Amino acid sequence: MINDLFNKFCGVYEAASREKSSGHNENDVPKLAHEIFYNNHKKKFNLEHAWKELRNDHKWCELSSSKTQRSAKRRKCDDGSNRPPGVKAAKGHGKKKMAEAKSLSEFEGMWSIKKEDMTMKERLSKMKLLDSLISKQEPLAEYEEALKKKFINELFCT
């Protein structure tokens, strides 16, 4: 019952704030809203003390929005306050952080393995090239000889 009256008054207040013309100030809007509420429902709105306390609360903020904003699922409050997450959302965020940390450590582990694998492949490729240079029957060119010495130093002296 209270929720129904409260919702109706929020809608009426929104309509009254849209009807505000020049010469009217913010104090005239609630008076006009009470007048419209009485004309529509044939009784006085007697929960103004609760309405003043809750009108900027996220649940009641812009409850009855303008026609251009009807499609918006979530509405923003004027005071910019954020609604706290629900129980399930809070649990989901905690699990998500743990999953991100786990995936990060897995990625780092895979990256170190990949780096080791790449260094081993590079070493094998150099060894194959050195093997082909050593097994050549004809004399080596200067650049081949220099490459052979470089690979021998890299692979066996370190």
HELIX and SHEET records of a PDB file:
HELIX    1   1 ILE A    2  ARG A   18  1                                  17    
HELIX    2   2 ASP A   28  HIS A   41  1                                  14    
HELIX    3   3 GLU A   48  LEU A   54  1                                   7    
HELIX    4   4 LYS A   67  GLN A   69  5                                   3    
HELIX    5   5 VAL A   87  ILE A  134  1                                  48    
HELIX    6   6 GLU A  142  PHE A  156  1                                  15    
END                                                                             
